[in-house]
């Protein structure tokens, strides 16, 4: 096995790992965190999301979130021309789309929530839109994870 093949394999494994972890985070918000917060009062939801939004900007999340795209793109580039190539390219594209959704939709909602004064109006402007976009990005990131994992399995055949 060549050095390039070893690096490509390592990047593919890291790509599956990072895409799975990011997809899992967004899915957990969709099926557990936000439904739980939906059952609380306005002040609790707003305060909890403000605290979560501050806490999530940490080295681990940033490395996984941004590093995941770098890994996916590098794996796609190195695997072009191989049976995994189209799968890796599609997975990298889905990862990028998920990041765009986060940056264009969820982060602006988080930023507006950060400066909220009135919990009731802040929740009304935040919750439904954020949940909707979170579900979209969770589906997109999960699709990227599934595509890459499927490509690894299909490449064995």
C-alpha positions as CSV (number, residue, x, y, z in Angstrom):
1,X,0.0,0.0,0.0
2,X,1.4,3.4,-1.0
3,X,1.7,6.4,1.3
4,X,-1.0,8.2,-0.7
5,X,-3.3,5.2,-0.2
6,X,-2.7,5.2,3.5
7,X,-3.3,8.9,3.8
8,X,-6.5,8.6,1.7
9,X,-7.7,5.7,3.9
10,X,-7.0,7.7,7.1
11,X,-8.8,10.7,5.7
12,X,-11.8,8.6,4.7
13,X,-12.0,7.2,8.2
14,X,-11.6,10.7,9.7
15,X,-14.3,11.9,7.3
16,X,-16.7,9.2,8.5
17,X,-15.9,10.0,12.1
18,X,-16.2,13.8,11.9
19,X,-19.3,13.7,9.7
20,X,-20.9,11.2,12.0
21,X,-20.2,13.2,15.1
22,X,-21.5,16.5,13.6
23,X,-24.6,14.7,12.2
24,X,-25.1,13.2,15.6
25,X,-24.9,16.5,17.4
26,X,-27.5,18.1,15.1
27,X,-29.7,15.1,15.3
28,X,-29.6,15.1,19.1
29,X,-30.8,18.6,19.0
30,X,-33.6,17.6,16.7
31,X,-34.9,14.6,18.7
32,X,-34.0,15.4,22.3
33,X,-32.7,18.9,23.1
34,X,-35.2,21.1,21.3
35,X,-38.3,18.9,22.1
36,X,-37.2,19.0,25.8
37,X,-36.7,22.8,25.7
38,X,-40.1,23.1,23.9
39,X,-41.7,21.8,27.0
40,X,-40.3,24.6,29.1
41,X,-41.3,28.2,29.6
42,X,-40.0,31.1,27.4
43,X,-37.3,32.3,29.8
44,X,-35.9,28.7,30.3
45,X,-35.7,28.0,26.6
46,X,-34.1,31.4,25.8
47,X,-31.6,31.2,28.6
48,X,-30.7,27.6,27.9
49,X,-30.1,28.2,24.2
50,X,-28.1,31.4,25.0
51,X,-25.8,29.3,27.3
52,X,-25.6,26.4,24.8
53,X,-24.7,28.8,22.0
54,X,-21.8,30.2,24.1
55,X,-20.6,26.8,25.3
56,X,-20.6,25.2,21.8
57,X,-18.0,27.6,20.5
58,X,-15.1,25.6,21.8
59,X,-12.0,24.0,20.3
60,X,-13.6,20.5,20.1
61,X,-16.7,21.6,18.2
62,X,-14.7,24.0,16.0
63,X,-12.2,21.3,15.1
64,X,-14.9,18.8,14.3
65,X,-17.2,21.2,12.4
66,X,-14.5,23.0,10.3
67,X,-12.0,20.2,10.3
68,X,-14.7,17.9,9.1
69,X,-15.0,19.9,5.9
70,X,-11.2,20.0,5.4
71,X,-11.0,16.2,5.9
72,X,-14.0,15.5,3.6
73,X,-12.6,17.7,0.9
74,X,-9.1,16.2,1.1
75,X,-10.5,12.7,1.1
76,X,-12.6,13.5,-2.0
77,X,-9.6,15.0,-3.8
78,X,-7.3,12.1,-3.0
79,X,-9.9,9.5,-3.8
80,X,-10.9,10.9,-7.2
81,X,-10.5,8.2,-9.9
82,X,-11.1,5.4,-7.3
83,X,-14.4,3.6,-6.7
84,X,-14.9,5.6,-3.5
85,X,-14.3,8.9,-5.3
86,X,-17.9,9.8,-6.3
87,X,-19.1,8.8,-2.9
88,X,-16.5,11.0,-1.2
89,X,-17.2,13.9,-3.5
90,X,-20.9,13.7,-2.8
91,X,-20.3,13.4,1.0
92,X,-18.0,16.5,0.9
93,X,-20.6,18.4,-1.0
94,X,-23.3,17.5,1.5
95,X,-21.0,18.4,4.4
96,X,-20.4,21.8,2.8
97,X,-24.2,22.3,2.3
98,X,-24.8,21.5,5.9
99,X,-22.2,24.1,6.9
100,X,-23.8,26.7,4.7
101,X,-27.1,26.1,6.3
102,X,-25.6,26.5,9.7
103,X,-23.8,29.7,8.8
104,X,-26.7,31.2,6.8
105,X,-29.6,30.2,9.0
106,X,-28.8,28.9,12.5
107,X,-26.0,31.2,13.5
108,X,-27.9,34.4,12.6
109,X,-30.8,33.1,14.7
110,X,-28.4,32.4,17.5
111,X,-26.9,35.8,17.2
112,X,-30.3,37.5,17.5
113,X,-31.2,35.3,20.4
114,X,-28.0,36.4,22.2
115,X,-29.2,39.9,22.6
116,X,-32.8,39.1,23.4
117,X,-34.4,41.0,26.2
118,X,-38.0,39.8,26.1
119,X,-38.1,36.0,26.3
120,X,-41.6,35.6,24.9
121,X,-40.9,37.5,21.7
122,X,-37.4,36.1,21.4
123,X,-38.7,32.6,21.6
124,X,-41.4,33.3,19.0
125,X,-38.8,34.7,16.6
126,X,-36.3,31.9,17.3
127,X,-37.7,28.5,18.1
128,X,-39.7,27.3,15.1
129,X,-37.2,28.7,12.5
130,X,-34.2,27.4,14.4
131,X,-35.7,23.9,14.8
132,X,-36.7,23.8,11.1
133,X,-33.2,24.7,9.9
134,X,-31.6,22.4,12.4
135,X,-33.7,19.5,11.1
136,X,-32.6,20.4,7.5
137,X,-28.9,20.5,8.5
138,X,-29.2,17.3,10.5
139,X,-30.7,15.5,7.5
140,X,-28.0,16.9,5.2
141,X,-25.1,16.0,7.5
142,X,-26.6,12.6,8.2
143,X,-26.9,12.0,4.4
144,X,-23.3,13.0,4.0
145,X,-22.3,10.5,6.7
146,X,-24.4,7.7,5.1
147,X,-23.1,8.5,1.6
148,X,-19.4,8.3,2.8
149,X,-20.0,5.1,4.9
150,X,-21.9,3.5,2.0
151,X,-19.0,4.4,-0.3
152,X,-16.5,2.7,2.0
153,X,-18.6,-0.5,2.0
154,X,-19.4,-0.3,-1.7
155,X,-15.6,0.1,-2.4
156,X,-14.9,-3.2,-0.8
157,X,-17.1,-5.1,-3.3
